[in-house]
Amino acid sequence: MAIIQAGIATLPQVFLPYAVTSTGQTVYESVSQNGIKFLAGGSP
């Protein structure tokens, strides 16, 4: 939490996993550029 308070990193950078997507981006990069995309539900 100290690095967040110091302004070195943001909360999502610290708490999102450092997983890499199929495009080679980290999860953080993908979410920060594209927002969180939820799956659309089908018709009931």
matplotlib code that plots the C-alpha trace (Angstrom):
import matplotlib.pyplot as plt

x = [0.0, 2.9, 3.7, 0.2, 0.3, 3.7, 2.2, 4.5, 1.7, -2.0, -4.4, -5.2, -1.4, -0.8, -3.8, -4.5, -2.5, 0.4, -1.2, -0.6, -3.5, -3.4, -2.3, 0.8, -0.6, -0.8, -4.3, -3.6, -2.7, -5.8, -8.2, -6.7, -6.9, -10.2, -12.1, -13.7, -15.7, -18.4, -20.0, -23.3, -26.2, -28.2, -31.9, -34.0]
y = [0.0, 2.3, 2.4, 3.5, 6.2, 7.3, 7.6, 5.0, 2.7, 2.7, 0.3, -1.7, -2.0, -3.5, -5.8, -7.0, -10.2, -10.0, -12.4, -11.9, -12.0, -13.7, -10.4, -10.3, -7.4, -7.7, -7.8, -4.3, -2.9, -4.5, -3.2, 0.3, 0.6, -1.1, -1.0, -4.1, -5.9, -8.1, -11.0, -10.1, -12.3, -14.1, -13.7, -15.4]
z = [0.0, 0.5, -3.2, -3.9, -1.3, -2.7, -6.2, -7.7, -8.7, -8.9, -7.1, -10.2, -11.1, -7.6, -7.3, -10.8, -11.6, -13.9, -16.3, -20.0, -22.5, -25.8, -27.4, -25.2, -23.0, -19.3, -17.8, -16.4, -19.8, -21.4, -18.8, -18.7, -22.5, -23.2, -19.9, -18.4, -20.9, -19.5, -21.4, -22.8, -21.8, -24.4, -24.8, -22.1]

ax = plt.figure().add_subplot(projection="3d")
ax.plot(x, y, z, "-o")
ax.set_aspect("equal")
plt.show()
